[in-house]
Amino acid sequence: MIMYLNESALNGLYEIAEALEKFAMPLTGVPKAGKSLISGGLYHHFIKNKDNFFIERLSPDMEGQWTWETGKLELAREMKNKLKERGEFFSPRFVNIKNMHIPGLVKNFDKTVFDLGGIPSKENEKFIGTIQNSANKFQKEFTPVILTPTEKAGDAWREFFNERFKIDPLIFKPNWNFKKDIKQQAIKQAGNLLDALAKKFGK
């Protein structure tokens, strides 16, 4: 069963997420959904909870990370465009190096989050396949997440997971207000996402 969860409909009680102690999460979703911002919020929660975790960025543009660090969306997009202009977007070298790192990360950390690009591409398929295989090998729960503003917008990613990996992902719909403190929003919504994750994938 697919779960469609709106951030405002959840209680935000992070304690619920303790039921899911070991997982490997591909964090996917449509462009501009806030994947890297949510990753930043997850980092806050993991540190607070003293978890053994690692967050890996598998999207080469790092737009969300720039937004998280600076709070300036315009600067983030400027950095992204410079990377594209240099012709280094999703280079084979980038994909191969990142893909080689995945098994070791899943093996050595209880909770791993893999922040992917916004398109269900062949590069992302390779990453997700390695994450799933590593989760199975090292006995971690495979917990794919799709961030999307609407149910329909996330259909391409949902079909991608259903067809290629035979799993129904958690679909999470964050609400952003870029006129307010983006970090505080990300922290709150990341906590709600962890609760939703435990409810769907927890034993």
Stockholm file with secondary structure:
# STOCKHOLM 1.0

chainA/1-203         MIMYLNESALNGLYEIAEALEKFAMPLTGVPKAGKSLISGGLYHHFIKNKDNFFIERLSPDMEGQWTWETGKLELAREMKNKLKERGEFFSPRFVNIKNMHIPGLVKNFDKTVFDLGGIPSKENEKFIGTIQNSANKFQKEFTPVILTPTEKAGDAWREFFNERFKIDPLIFKPNWNFKKDIKQQAIKQAGNLLDALAKKFGK
#=GR chainA/1-203 SS CCEEEEGGGSCCCGGGGGGCCSEEEEEEESTTSCHHHHHHHHHHHHHHHTCCEEEEECCTTCHHHHHHHHSCHHHHHHHHHHHHHTTCTTCHHHHHHHHHHHHHHHHHCSEEEEECCSSCCHHHHHHHHHHHHHHHHTTCEECCEEECSSTGGGHHHHHHHHHHHCCCCEEEECCCCTTSCHHHHHHHHHHHHHHHHHHHHCC
#=GC SS_cons         CCEEEEGGGSCCCGGGGGGCCSEEEEEEESTTSCHHHHHHHHHHHHHHHTCCEEEEECCTTCHHHHHHHHSCHHHHHHHHHHHHHTTCTTCHHHHHHHHHHHHHHHHHCSEEEEECCSSCCHHHHHHHHHHHHHHHHTTCEECCEEECSSTGGGHHHHHHHHHHHCCCCEEEECCCCTTSCHHHHHHHHHHHHHHHHHHHHCC
//
